[in-house]
């Protein structure tokens, strides 16, 4: 009887230098499946969900949930299976929409709506290429049973492997006032290869707007308001355009940065290997380890790359006891195998020695993160956001004088230098069967993947 279990290709990488103060420029010219190295390294993400990764600033959210939304063919809710990230700890609550970012496969969406999606794709590509927007509705997915009543603060914004547009808008089925309950920031983008559509719906407020749409402005009746709706909307657009980006909640700057950090990484391991090798050559990353581990369905697997730290602890009787603790990287993975996908429960922890107590015991700083993802066989997943602090001693001295024998110590001293690095875990699961021929084939495939990542 054949047994099927997932086999994981795992690479641990860490930035060799301290965390940068300037954000690297977004990659806008190449899709993620290119075989050449990108011109600039990608922005490091701290959130990952299936093929979607991004950097979540604490000013925008403190947590997130990852979902795979199944296909729907219900009227006004037609969409393919897609990935959704919903933000937690968002600055606003009680709004019409929850803060979310969706990623749709364009080919699957087109198959469901062949008379609609190609036109939306063409319109969005035209805008990102420089076409000017008109007064009509801007490209937007998903479809709603309501109308886009206006758009303001329009701007083309690139993301890591594509480009899109952002604007403020409301959807309604009636002559609705512009208000803080319904207003949202949206980002609509396409990957450079045209395979994925990114849709962000993020509620936004401004102090000048009413809290809700319950009453027409200026003491008007609803009939009066409806008769003057077009000039009202024109005036509200002008007012929104005049406001400072930081006066919105959350700020336009923070939301734009979130959109720019997005990367859709439904890419082959070979393509990610090119990015890693680029970072290594530039001295911005170091491959720590590239192990493999086999895990049976539903069984936990653990990979640990730790250092043993020996120290002495003293009992109440001042008796020295030899003790040992660990510091490094630990990863546990529990797979659940489906017919076409693999569900992974992942827990990663990074710990490091950051100092010693006055009694000589180590001070360990630990950070951990968890993720639950659904991947296809052979699909790459990136887990990041784990920071590691290291302390090294550096000899500072006065030039020439600090090197004089006997008296040079007067002109030099040791200082502790703290360096912060970010650990990035790259994971590729593969289903294999416990037969010799298949195992040999899979082993050859894994060795090829590891060779790509470790290539000079």
N, C-alpha and C positions, 0 to 999 in steps of 0.2 A: 504493500500500500504506500502511495506517495504521501509525503508530508509537505505542506506548504508553509513557509515562514519567511518573514521579511529579513533582508540582509541590508545593512546600512553602510553607506560610504560616508564617513564623517571627517570633516576637516575643521580644526580649530585655528583661528587666526587672530592675532592681536596687533594693533597699531604699535609700531616700534617707537614712536615719539609720543610726547604728551598730546592731549586732546587739542586740536587746532582752535585758534580764536576766530579765524575767518572761515566761513562756510564755503567749501569748494563750489565752483560754478556748476550748474546743472548740465548734464549731458543731453543735448537736444538734437544732435545730428545723426546718431546711430541707434538702431533698435538693439534690444538686448541679445539677439541671436547672432551678432556679427562675430567673425572669427579673428578680426584684427583687434588689437588693444584699443580701448577708448582713449580719446584725447585727454580726458581728465577723470580723476577718480570719482566715484559716486558719493553722495552724502550718506553718512552712516545712519541707518534707521534704528529705532528702538521699539518699533511695533511691526509685527508680521502676521499675516493671515492668508493662508494659501499662496496665491501668486502676488499678493499685494503687500508691500512694505512701505513704511513712511516714518518720518520723525515726528513724534507727538510732543510738542512743547507743553510744559506744565500750565502755561497761560491758557491753553486751549482744552486740555483734558488731563486727567490723572490716571485713567484706566480705559480699557476697551474690551469689547466682546467680539469674537470672530464667529461668523456663521456662513454656512453654504446654503443659500436659499434655493429650494427646488424650482424646477420649471413650472410655469403657470400659463394656461391658455384661456383663463377666464376673461370675459369682456372687461376692458379697461385695466386689466392686470396681466397683459400678455408679456411674458419675458422668459428667457432661457434660464437655466441654472446659473447662479452667479455668486460671487463672493461679496460679503458685506462686513464692514467694520462699523460698530456703533460705539461712539465715544462716551465714556463715563467721566464724572467730575467736570462736566462742561460748565462754563460760566453762566449759562442761562438754563432755566427750567420752566416747565409748564407751557412751552411753545407748541405750535401746531405740529411741527415736524421734530423728530428726534435727530440729533446730530449723527450723520452717517456718511460713509463713503462706500460706493458700490463699484464693482468691476464686472462688466458684461463682455462675454465673447461675441465679437461682431458677427462672425459667420453663423453662429447658432441663433442670434437675434434676427439676422436677415432671413434665415429659414422660416422663422415664425411670422415675420412681417415683411415679406419681400417687396411690397409696394410702398413701404414707408422708410425702413431703416437705410437703404442706400442713399436716399435723398438727404436724410439727416447727416450721414457720414460725409457726403459731398459738400454740404453746406458748412459743416464744421471745419473740414479741411480747407475750404476756401477762406474762411475767416482767419484761421491760424497762418495761412499763407499771405495775409495782408489785405483781404477784401474788407471793405467798410460795412459795418452793420447798418441795417435800415431801421425803420420803426416797427417792422413786423417781429413776430416772436423769434427768439434766438434758438438754435438747436439745443434740445434738452431731452434727456432720458432719465427715468422711465416715462411712459405715457401716463397722463393723469386725466380723469374725467372732470377737467376744469381748464380754464384759459390762463395763459401767461399775460397778466394785465399790464405789465410794464417791465422795462429793464433799465437799470442805472449802474454807474460805476463799471462800465464795460472795459475789459482789458485782456489782451492776449498774455497768457502766463505759461511758460514752458515747465514741464516736469522732467524727471530724470531720464526717461527714455520716450519722450513724446511731447506734445504741446496741446494747449487747450485755451478756453476762454473762461473768465470769471465775470460774474455780474450779480447784482442784487435784484430780487424779483419777488413777486407774490403770484399765487395761483388762486383763482376764485371762480364761482359760478354766478356771480352777481356783481353789481357796482360796489366793490369793496374799498373802504378807506385804506390807505397805506398805514400799517400799524405794527407794533412790536410783536404781537402774538403770531402773525402770519409771515412777516418779512424774513427772508433767508438769503444767505450768500450761497451761490452755487458755482461749482467748477465742473465744466464739461470738457473732457479731453480724449485724445486718441493716442495710442502708442505709435511710434514712428513706423512700425510695420503694419499698422492698420488692423491688428488682430484684436485689440481690447479697447473698450470705451470706458472711461473713468467718469463717474458721476458723484459729486459731493454735494450734499444738502446740509448746510450748517446754519442754524438760526442766528440771527444778528439783530441787535437793538440799537436805537439811537435816542438820546434824551428828548429830542424835539418831537418824537412820534407818540401818538396815543398808545396806551397799553393794549387795547383790543379794538376789534372792528364793530363794537356794539352800537355806536351812534355815529351818524354822519357829522362831519366837522362843521364848525361855525354855527351851530344851532339850526341847520337846515332840516327840512323834511327829507325823507328818502327820495321823493319825487323830484324836489329841487336839486338834490345832490346828483341824481342820475342825469338830469338835463344839463348839468354843468360838469360832467365827469371828465371829458377830454381836457379842458383847460386846467382842471384840478390835477390830473395826472401829470400834465406838462409842468406845472408849477412844482409838484412834489419831486419830480425827477431833477429839476434845477436845484432844489434845496438839498437833495441827497448828494448831488455832484459837488456842491459847495462845501460840504463838511470835511474836516480834517480826517485822514485815515485812522488816527489814534482815538478819535472821538466816538467811534463805534465800539460796541461790546459784543463779542471780542473785536479787537482791532482788525482792520483790513490787512495790516502788515502781518499780523500773526497768522491769519487765515491764508494769505498768499504764501507765506513760508511753508505752511502745512502742505498746500497743493504742490509747491515746487519740490518738496522732499519725496513725493510719491515715486516709486519704481515698481513696475510690473515685471516680475521675475519668473514668468513661466518659461524659463530659459533652460537650455541644455547645460549639463555640467561643464562641457567644453567651453561654452561662452563665459561662464563664471570663472573658470580657470584662467582665462585671458585677463579678466579684471584683477584677480588675485595676483597673478604674476606681474601685472603692471604696477600694482601697489608695492609689491616686494622690491621690484627694480628701483622704484623711486625712494626706497627707504621708509615708506609709510606703513608697512605691514611686515609681519613675520609669521610664517607658518609654524605653529607650535607642534602640531601632531596631525597625522592623517590615518587613524586607525579604522578598522572595520569591526563590526559586532553582529552576531547572529542572535535573533530573538524569535521565539515561538509566539504564535498568536495568543494575545492576552497575557503574556509573561513579560515581566520587567527586565530590561537589560541595562547595565551600568558601565560607563566608561569613566575612568578617573586618571587624571594626570596631575599628581600632587607631589609636593616635597615634604619630607619628614623633618620636623623641627624638634630637636632634643633640648631639654632644659631640666633644671633642677627645681623641685618644689620642696618646701620645708614643712615638716609636721610641727605640732605644738611642742614637741620635745627637741626642736631644732635638728631633727634628723633629716638629712638630704635624701630626697627620693628622685630617682631618675624617671622622667616622664617624656612623653612624645605626643605631638599633635600634628595634624596635617594642614597644609595650605596649598591651594592650586585650583584645578578645574574638575568639577564632577558633573556628569550628565547621566540622567536616567530617562529611558524611553520605554513606553508601554504601547505596543502596536495592536490595532484591531484590524483584521484583514477583511475587506469586502471583495465583491466580485470584480470591481473595476477600480477601487480606490483603497488607500491605506489611511486609517485614522491613527494619529499619533498623539499620545499624552506625553509631553516633554517637560522635564524639570532640570534646570541648569543652575549651578552655583559656582561662583568664583570667590575664593577667599585668598587673602594675602597677609603677610606679616608687615605690620605698619609701625611696630615699636616694641618696647619692653617695659614692664612695670618696674617700680623701684625694688621689688623683691626678685627680679630676674625672670618673671614669667612673660611669655609672648603675648602681644596684643594682636588679635586676628580680626581683620575687617572682612566681612562676608556679605555678598550680594547674591540674590537669586531671582529667577524669573521662571514662569510656567507658561506653557502654550498648549492648546489643543487644536490640531490642524488636520485637514483632510487633503491628501495628496494623491496624484496619480502615480502609477508605477514608474520610477525613474525620474520623477519631478524633483527639482531642487527647492529646498526651503532654507531660509536664512533666519537665524535667531540672533538678535543683537541687543544692545542696551545694557550689557554687563560691563561694569568698569572695574579695573583692577589698579590698586594703589601700590606702588613699590617705593621703598626708601633706600637710597644709596648714600654712602659717605664720599664726599669730594674734598680734596685737599686744596684749599685756597692759600696762595702765598704771594708775597710781594716779589715781583720779578727780580732775579739775580740775588737779592738779599735773602730770600727764602731758601735758597739752595746752598748757602754758605755752611760748611761743616761746623758742628758744635753750637754755633749761635744762630743758625738759620731757623730754629724752632720758634724764636721770638717773632719772626716775620711771617709765620704761616699758622694756619689753624684748620681744623676739620669742620665741615658743615654737613647737615643732612639735607639731601635733595629729594623731594617727593615728586614722583612722576605718575601720572594717571594715564592708563591705556584702556582701550575698549576691546573686549573679547567678542569676536563674531564667530558663531557656529554655523557651518554649512552642512546640511544634512540631505543625503539622497537615499531614499528607501527603495529597495527592489525586492519583489517577491521571487523566491526561488523554491524549487522542489528538491527534496532530499534524495535525488538519484545522482549517481556519479557523473554521468555525462552532462547533465544540466549544471551541476555544481562546478565542474571544470570550466564550462562556458561562462558562467557568472563570475567565477574567480578571475578569468581573463579580462572580462569587462571592467571589473573593479580595479584591477591593476592598471588598466589603460586610463581610467578616470583619475586615479591617484597620481599616475605619471604625468598627466596633463597639469595637475595642480602643483606638483613639485618640480616641474620642468624649469630650467634656468631661463 
